[in-house]
Amino acid sequence: AAAADGPAVIDIGPVAVTPTTGLESRFSDNIYLQENDPTSSWIYLVRPAVTAQLQDRSNLYRLSYDGEAGWYQEDSANDRNDYFDQTFSGDIYILPAESWIATAYASYAMLHEDRGTGLTEGEIGNVIPKPVEYDQTDVGGTIEYGSGVGRINLNANYMDREYTNFKQFTRTRDVEEIRLGTTFFYPIAPRTDILLDYSHSDFNYPNAFENLPALDSTENTLQAGVEWEITPNMTSRAQAGGTQKKFEDSERDEWSGLTWTLSLLMQPTELDTVTITGQKAPEETSLQGDFINRESLTTTWDHDWSDRVDTSLSGTVARERYEQSIDDRDDYIYNVTVRANYAFRRWVNTYVSYSYDNKDSNAENLSYEQNAFMIGVDLSL
């Protein structure tokens, strides 16, 4: 349960500035996600953040900074796990004319992959001396027009990811993505629309592997579905259709298949919210195969016990198939997370949490289990 008034703001002229800080202690019994001989450690996290927001009538302009610094108890002179992630972002929401809505965003982030994930999954996570780091730039926007006949949304997004260390093996995973899409909504009942959604993505890997087919590809997705409003602040959406993924290099096979997206919100009582989200779609591969054919389903139950106390219970089931991988890699992934929050004061929220992760892979040395316990506090003015 959030505090009644939320974080306090500092007014600097017309700009509202909101600083916050999070502190967390976490214990993990398998920080490198190893199948055998796991390593455990305490991890101490600090999450500074600040948002500056300007509202001009119905138009909104916002700048944000989010950081996360992590210190591991399991460290040595030649073996470091510590990191400092930072994200600088800005976004706008404007109403340029009647029936029109426009949004835009841009962000620059300096991030990391925990050892044992991404490019260092498996035994390599035990070997490298520090986490893999990368910089990522995201830019995009939408424009939407609505009338009595329906509404149409146009969107464009650009992403550039560049790895900044261990370049001898990470440079080939630098990637750019350009995504264009449009969605048409047609009302069929009060607060209910049917929709038709199309998107085109172009993936470019500027530093291709030598002696291996390039991973450059295009994706085209066409889906139909329905969107309906549960309450003024809760909207559900379900859609399904097909995706075609075509590689520029003919040595990699073209793929097409069923894809879908689900975002279902339910509020059986005033104190309970149930969210079910899921997706089946191709994803870019990290190390093996042409791409990852991923499907996942997550269910979350939130319950408000009082004005100060709330709990959250969530579970995820996922399957990842690495298409055209040498060993036909097939992973089953499971997660259960439970969390309890206590709003001690308007400016102090405390929480405890437990998370269980399990990956069952047919590839050697890639299965693992992890238990993590967290206790933390979120502070504001």
Secondary structure, DSSP 4 states (H G I P E B T S, - for coil): ---SS-S--EEETTEEEEEEEEEEEEEES-TT--SSS---EEEEEEEEEEEEEEEETTEEEEEEEEEEEEEESS-BTTB---EEEEEEEEEEEE--STTEEEEEEEEEEEEEE-TTSGGGTTTHHHHSSS-EEEEEEEEEEEEEEE-SS-EEEEEEEEEEEEE-S-HHHHGGG-EEEEEEEEEEEEEEETTEEEEEEEEEEEEE-SSPPTTS----EEEEEEEEEEEEEEETTEEEEEEEEEEEEEESSTTSPPEEEEEEEEEEEEEEETTEEEEEEEEEEEE--SSSSSEEEEEEEEEEEEEE-SSSEEEEEEEEEEEEEEET-TT--EEEEEEEEEEEEEEEETTEEEEEEEEEEEEEESSTT--EEEEEEEEEEEEE-
